[in-house]
Amino acid sequence: MSQDLLKTPLHALHIEMGAKMVPFAGYDMPVQYALGVRKEHIHCREHAGLFDVSHMGQLRLHGENAAKALEALVPVDIIDLPEGKQRYALLTNEQGGLMDDLMVTNFGDHLFVVVNAACKEQDIAHLRANIPADVELEVIEDRALLALQGPEAATVLATLNPAVADMVFMDAAKMDLAGIECLVSRSGYTGEDGYEISVPADKAEEFARRLLLKEEVEWIGLGARDSLRLECGLCLYGHDIDTTTTPVEGSLLWAISKPRRADGERAGGFPGADIILDQIATKDVSRKRVGLLGSSKAPVREGAVLFDADDNEIGVVTSGTFGPTKGQPVAMGYVATASAAIGTEVFAEVRGKKLPMTVEKMPFVPQRYYRG
């Protein structure tokens, strides 16, 4: 292992649990445990999976103008985000490209922001360069981040504090869990019901061990985290979306809040607004992110080139694996707009063979967020 890799506060526990560790976004991270990727994936879909996502960046924005300042950088309604609620947001650049996707929570006296690990330094620099002097950006260095995901997550976490059961999808609260002061949101990136929990770093191992005592809970590594999010049609930043893709090309129109659209009360005003709002109005984009289902058993991986029935190159796969829950290869990628209609047959080139795939509506597996 390279000595340069960063470690999360749970690193020693992963090693103790027999995790296979790999470099990821500058960190030494668990890709799988003894169960293996497929069984971990299925366990999360059926019971409760515990994920270490402490490599993500945790930030706070302080000041009465914090919401206004952040809203100027995202095509999302932050000003009217209710206290105790979380929202998915996109950082855009002047070309309408996506610099990162992030989660924003209104905790009343501050905004709590979680950013992707690989984008952390760039996002912090971008925020510092663009927020006014009366808004303070605090980088949180002393907290771990855990995700507890799956149909039994609520039952498990409610044993530590029954109040978590009253939360619905995208609710967030400061609360005591097993005597530890945590920031809890009912959200996650598996498509399942579950929670993301920010824990003081020095209490993270104690907290994780407490959860792992429950027979419903197993550690889940990056491998199954990837297959779980892919089956549920969720983008991985740096693969399915990046600075070269706009929200419209990325099929993320749902993430652009109504007040920020052309006919909204706070239309535009974010980087790349003219380009993005024009694409929404004209639907004029040359490519679209689509879901792809394979008909053979062979998984189609990131980077596979896509062709139409006439053997014209039309796009590329950005994420792909065999979906353990779906029982067939699942992928997403970009295709020329003319080939983006649901039901279109395309062909992915894998080791010199053209494997048939069909453009399908995502998610491939139903999302089961708890909405009350």
C-alpha positions as a printed Julia matrix, in Angstrom:
372×3 Matrix{Float64}:
   0.0     0.0     0.0
   1.29    3.44   -0.82
   2.13    5.47    2.28
   0.54    8.48    0.59
  -3.01    7.14    0.87
  -5.25    8.79    3.44
  -7.13    6.66    5.97
 -10.62    7.09    7.37
 -11.16    6.87   11.15
 -12.47    3.31   10.58
  -9.4     2.06    8.68
  -8.12   -0.23   11.49
 -11.59   -1.75   11.88
 -11.78   -2.57    8.15
  -8.43   -4.35    8.38
  -9.61   -6.24   11.49
 -12.75   -7.3     9.61
 -10.68   -8.77    6.77
 -11.52   -6.13    4.17
  -9.72   -6.1     0.84
  -8.41   -2.55    0.61
  -7.88   -0.54   -2.6
  -6.88    3.06   -3.41
  -9.97    5.21   -4.04
 -10.07    9.02   -4.35
  -6.78    9.25   -2.46
  -7.91    7.0     0.39
  -7.21    3.37    1.32
 -10.79    2.04    1.15
 -12.51   -1.34    1.56
 -13.69   -2.73   -1.8
 -15.14   -5.9    -0.24
 -15.2    -8.02    2.91
 -15.31  -11.78    3.49
 -18.88  -12.04    2.17
 -17.83  -10.86   -1.3
 -19.4    -8.23   -3.54
 -22.45  -10.19   -4.7
 -23.5   -11.35   -1.23
 -22.88   -7.89    0.23
 -25.1    -6.39   -2.49
 -27.92   -8.85   -1.76
 -27.56   -8.42    2.02
 -28.06   -4.67    1.64
 -31.16   -5.16   -0.52
 -32.64   -7.65    1.99
 -31.37   -6.53    5.42
 -29.04   -3.65    6.39
 -25.61   -2.74    5.05
 -23.07   -0.48    6.75
 -20.84    1.68    4.54
 -17.84    3.81    5.5
 -18.17    6.98    3.42
 -15.83    9.08    5.58
 -13.73    9.89    2.53
 -16.47   12.3     1.42
 -15.99   15.98    2.28
 -18.1    17.44    5.08
 -18.44   21.24    5.13
 -20.43   23.89    6.96
 -21.48   27.29    5.63
 -22.15   29.87    8.37
 -23.73   33.31    8.1
 -27.2    34.68    7.42
 -26.41   34.9     3.7
 -25.11   31.32    3.43
 -28.15   30.02    1.52
 -28.09   32.94   -0.9
 -24.35   32.49   -1.46
 -24.61   28.76   -2.19
 -27.7    29.21   -4.37
 -25.66   31.49   -6.65
 -23.46   28.47   -7.49
 -26.12   25.76   -8.04
 -29.3    25.47  -10.17
 -31.17   24.49   -7.03
 -33.51   26.17   -4.55
 -31.39   26.61   -1.41
 -32.98   29.82   -0.09
 -36.32   28.09    0.58
 -34.85   24.78    1.77
 -36.74   24.16    5.03
 -34.85   23.65    8.27
 -34.31   19.94    8.91
 -34.4    19.08    5.2
 -31.73   17.94    2.77
 -31.54   18.49   -0.99
 -29.45   17.09   -3.87
 -27.53   19.83   -5.7
 -25.19   20.27   -8.66
 -22.2    22.59   -8.85
 -22.1    23.96  -12.39
 -19.34   25.75  -14.33
 -19.65   28.57  -16.87
 -20.03   26.05  -19.71
 -23.01   24.41  -17.96
 -20.82   21.4   -17.07
 -21.04   19.59  -13.74
 -18.19   20.23  -11.27
 -19.7    17.92   -8.64
 -22.93   16.67   -7.17
 -23.52   17.23   -3.47
 -26.01   17.07   -0.61
 -27.07   20.25    1.19
 -28.85   20.27    4.57
 -30.38   23.23    6.37
 -29.55   22.81   10.07
 -31.01   26.21   10.96
 -27.89   28.05   12.12
 -25.78   26.71    9.22
 -25.82   24.71    5.98
 -24.2    21.27    6.11
 -22.74   20.21    2.75
 -21.37   16.79    1.75
 -19.2    16.68   -1.39
 -17.51   13.86   -3.31
 -14.09   12.75   -2.11
 -12.33   13.2    -5.46
 -13.76   16.74   -5.81
 -13.25   17.85   -2.21
 -10.23   20.15   -2.65
 -11.54   21.64   -5.89
 -15.02   22.26   -4.38
 -13.56   23.92   -1.28
 -11.41   26.21   -3.46
 -14.41   26.99   -5.71
 -16.61   27.87   -2.73
 -13.9    29.99   -1.09
 -13.35   31.91   -4.34
 -17.05   32.59   -4.86
 -18.77   33.12   -1.52
 -18.89   36.62   -0.02
 -16.79   37.63    2.98
 -19.76   37.5     5.36
 -20.19   33.75    4.77
 -17.75   31.44    6.55
 -16.77   28.08    5.04
 -15.77   25.54    7.68
 -14.11   22.31    6.54
 -15.0    19.55    9.0
 -11.94   17.4     9.7
 -13.01   15.64   12.89
 -16.08   13.64   11.82
 -16.56   10.29   10.12
 -19.5     9.54    7.82
 -21.36    6.23    7.81
 -24.32    5.05    5.76
 -26.74    2.4     7.04
 -28.82    1.21    4.1
 -31.49   -1.4     3.45
 -35.04   -2.4     4.43
 -34.01   -3.17    8.03
 -31.94    0.01    8.52
 -34.75    1.91   10.27
 -35.46   -0.92   12.71
 -31.77   -1.24   13.57
 -31.13    2.5    14.04
 -34.34    2.95   16.06
 -32.83    0.71   18.76
 -30.33    3.55   19.35
 -32.94    6.33   19.15
 -36.63    5.67   18.32
 -36.93    9.18   16.79
 -35.17    8.05   13.6
 -38.26    6.03   12.66
 -40.3     9.25   12.44
 -38.0    10.74    9.79
 -38.91   10.53    6.09
 -36.7    10.63    3.0
 -34.47   13.74    2.99
 -35.24   14.67    6.61
 -32.17   15.6     8.67
 -31.63   16.17   12.39
 -29.01   16.45   15.1
 -29.61   13.61   17.5
 -28.11   11.38   20.12
 -27.41    7.8    18.99
 -26.1     5.47   21.71
 -24.86    8.49   23.66
 -23.03    9.95   20.65
 -24.0    13.31   19.13
 -24.71   12.6    15.45
 -26.03   14.39   12.37
 -28.55   12.04   10.78
 -30.3    12.23    7.43
 -32.75    9.7     6.03
 -31.02    9.31    2.69
 -28.32    7.36    0.9
 -27.02    6.2    -2.44
 -28.22    2.6    -2.78
 -31.85    3.2    -3.76
 -32.87    1.58   -0.47
 -34.32    3.22    2.62
 -31.58    4.19    5.03
 -29.58    6.84    6.79
 -26.35    8.76    6.48
 -24.79    9.5     9.87
 -22.03   12.0    10.62
 -20.21   10.87   13.78
 -17.31   12.4    15.73
 -14.17   10.68   14.41
 -13.08    9.55   17.88
 -16.44    7.79   18.39
 -16.74    6.28   14.89
 -15.31    2.86   15.71
 -17.4     2.51   18.87
 -20.51    3.5    16.89
 -19.77    1.13   13.99
 -19.13   -1.79   16.37
 -22.45   -1.05   18.1
 -24.27   -1.37   14.76
 -22.31   -4.47   13.73
 -23.51   -6.28   16.87
 -26.96   -6.39   15.23
 -27.38   -9.58   13.2
 -29.13   -7.59   10.42
 -25.99   -5.49    9.76
 -22.98   -6.37    7.58
 -20.12   -4.19    6.3
 -20.5    -3.34    2.61
 -17.52   -2.3     0.46
 -17.09   -0.06   -2.57
 -17.78   -2.94   -4.99
 -21.35   -3.51   -3.83
 -21.85    0.21   -3.27
 -21.23    0.61   -7.0
 -23.58   -2.17   -8.14
 -26.31   -1.02   -5.73
 -26.27    2.6    -6.95
 -26.05    1.52  -10.59
 -29.1    -0.77  -10.36
 -30.99    2.23   -8.96
 -29.89    4.56  -11.77
 -27.76    6.85   -9.59
 -24.77    8.66  -11.16
 -21.19    8.28  -10.01
 -19.42   11.61  -10.33
 -16.34   11.45  -12.55
 -17.82    8.57  -14.53
 -21.49    9.22  -15.43
 -21.32   12.99  -15.02
 -18.38   15.41  -15.15
 -17.38   18.88  -16.32
 -18.1    17.92  -19.95
 -21.75   16.97  -19.26
 -24.62   19.37  -18.62
 -27.57   18.46  -16.39
 -29.75   18.09  -19.51
 -27.32   15.71  -21.23
 -26.98   13.86  -17.91
 -30.78   13.37  -17.65
 -30.75   15.28  -14.36
 -33.52   17.74  -15.19
 -35.35   16.69  -11.98
 -32.44   18.17   -9.98
 -33.0    21.7   -11.36
 -35.47   23.38   -9.01
 -38.55   25.1   -10.48
 -37.7    28.53   -8.95
 -34.36   28.5   -10.8
 -35.79   27.64  -14.24
 -36.58   30.2   -16.93
 -40.12   30.81  -15.62
 -39.21   30.61  -11.92
 -39.13   33.47   -9.42
 -35.32   33.26   -9.13
 -34.54   32.18  -12.69
 -30.94   31.57  -13.65
 -28.14   33.35  -11.87
 -26.0    30.22  -11.5
 -22.85   29.45  -13.56
 -23.74   28.25  -17.07
 -27.4    29.22  -16.61
 -27.86   30.54  -20.17
 -26.58   27.29  -21.68
 -28.55   25.01  -19.35
 -31.83   26.94  -19.56
 -31.51   27.09  -23.36
 -31.02   23.3   -23.48
 -34.12   22.83  -21.31
 -36.17   25.09  -23.6
 -34.98   23.68  -26.93
 -34.24   20.06  -25.85
 -31.32   20.52  -28.24
 -28.54   18.26  -27.0
 -26.49   15.87  -29.1
 -26.33   13.09  -26.5
 -28.2    11.8   -23.47
 -27.42    9.6   -20.49
 -29.47    6.42  -20.72
 -29.9     3.13  -18.9
 -28.82   -0.03  -20.73
 -29.86   -3.63  -20.05
 -27.83   -6.48  -21.49
 -29.43   -9.63  -22.86
 -26.42  -11.92  -22.4
 -24.79  -12.76  -19.05
 -21.56  -10.92  -19.87
 -21.2    -7.62  -17.98
 -20.46   -4.55  -20.08
 -17.94   -2.31  -18.36
 -17.13    1.4   -18.37
 -15.45    2.45  -21.62
 -17.23   -0.03  -23.91
 -18.09    1.68  -27.2
 -21.75    1.61  -28.29
 -23.03    1.11  -31.85
 -26.46    1.28  -33.49
 -27.99   -1.5   -35.6
 -26.23   -0.08  -38.69
 -22.84   -0.32  -36.98
 -22.47    3.44  -36.49
 -20.62    4.45  -33.33
 -23.19    6.27  -31.17
 -21.78    6.47  -27.65
 -19.96    4.96  -24.7
 -20.72    3.12  -21.47
 -19.82    5.15  -18.35
 -20.76    2.55  -15.67
 -21.5    -1.13  -16.07
 -21.67   -4.35  -14.1
 -23.77   -7.48  -13.6
 -26.76   -6.48  -11.46
 -27.17   -9.11   -8.71
 -30.76   -8.05   -7.94
 -31.76   -7.5   -11.57
 -30.1   -10.77  -12.61
 -28.66   -9.34  -15.82
 -26.02   -6.83  -16.97
 -26.9    -3.23  -16.13
 -25.11   -0.17  -17.44
 -25.52    3.51  -18.11
 -23.84    5.62  -20.7
 -24.22    8.34  -23.29
 -25.75    7.79  -26.71
 -26.58   10.1   -29.58
 -30.01   11.64  -28.92
 -31.49    9.81  -31.93
 -30.71    6.49  -30.17
 -31.89    7.51  -26.68
 -35.54    6.38  -26.9
 -36.62    3.64  -24.48
 -36.59    0.27  -26.25
 -33.85    1.16  -28.76
 -31.46   -1.74  -29.39
 -27.78   -0.85  -29.26
 -24.61   -2.95  -29.32
 -21.7    -2.74  -26.9
 -18.28   -3.82  -28.1
 -16.71   -6.19  -25.56
 -13.45   -7.96  -26.49
 -14.2    -7.66  -30.19
 -17.82   -8.9   -29.92
 -20.92   -6.74  -30.28
 -23.26   -7.56  -27.39
 -26.91   -6.48  -27.73
 -28.29   -4.09  -25.13
 -31.59   -2.24  -24.84
 -32.14    1.35  -23.76
 -34.27    1.03  -20.63
 -35.89    3.4   -18.16
 -33.96    3.77  -14.93
 -33.96    2.76  -12.13
 -33.55   -0.9   -13.11
 -34.56   -1.9    -9.56
 -37.3     0.12   -7.8
 -36.08    2.81   -5.39
 -37.48    2.22   -1.91
 -36.95    5.54   -0.15
 -39.28    6.0     2.84
 -41.61    8.89    2.15
 -44.06    8.23    5.0
